[in-house]
Amino acid sequence: MSGTLQVGGVTLATHTESPSTLTLDSAVVFPAGHVIQYKRKEDTTSGDFNLSGAGSTTAQATGLSESIACLSGSKLIISVETLFITNDPQYGASYYIYKDNGSGTYVRVTATNEDWYFSRTSDSIQTYMRAIFSVIDPSPSTSTITYKLYAKVDDTSQYFRTHQTTSRPAVMTLMEVSQ
């Protein structure tokens, strides 16, 4: 049954029957620090995102992405977990979070250094490593916006692959937090 939830004459939420949805009124304010919405995207695509050779030292999209529309005045925590493989860990590899600027062009969420960087001095051996990191978008859009995971390497002789399977998915989590 469709209807509204009101307290003291103020509408808090509206329910529609077909399709069954519950929509919070735009006037509802959550206390600071509360998670308002949560989205989680798993990439279980069998295979690898390969990054090697010319151009690999420029950040490129890996294929992991998720979209969200935030409320005004909130912040967004973006967390990523992925497994990567590199053939030469004496060089570094970096992950970045980019977002659509509204015109289909992707821009970095954070302006300083890498969101996550891996480097290890050792022999030329293949290394598997799980990257887990989070960044905050201090001014997310109230329109639906897409966030993407990008990666790059320090040296063009190096290869870098994100590797996921159904048992080891790459995961992006978006949490909108009230301020």
GITA-V918910 format. One line per field, one symbol per residue. psi: psi as a letter, one per 20 degrees, with the letter a starting at -180 (. if undefined). burial: # if it has 24 or more other ideal C-beta (glycine too) atoms within 12 Angstrom, else .. Layout:
# GITA-V918910
psi->???
burial->???
This chain:
# GITA-V918910
psi->pqaqoqpkjpphqppqhoqoqopqqiippqqpippgqpqpppojppaqoporapiijppqpiiprqqqprqpjrrpppqqpqprpqinjiqrqqqqpqqpjijippqpgqipbqhpppppparnqpppqppprqrpoimqqirpqppqpqqrrhpiiqqppqoqahimqpppppoppq.
burial->...................................##.#.#.#....##.##...#..########.#.##..################.##########......####...###.#........#.#.#.###.#..##...###########..#######....#########..
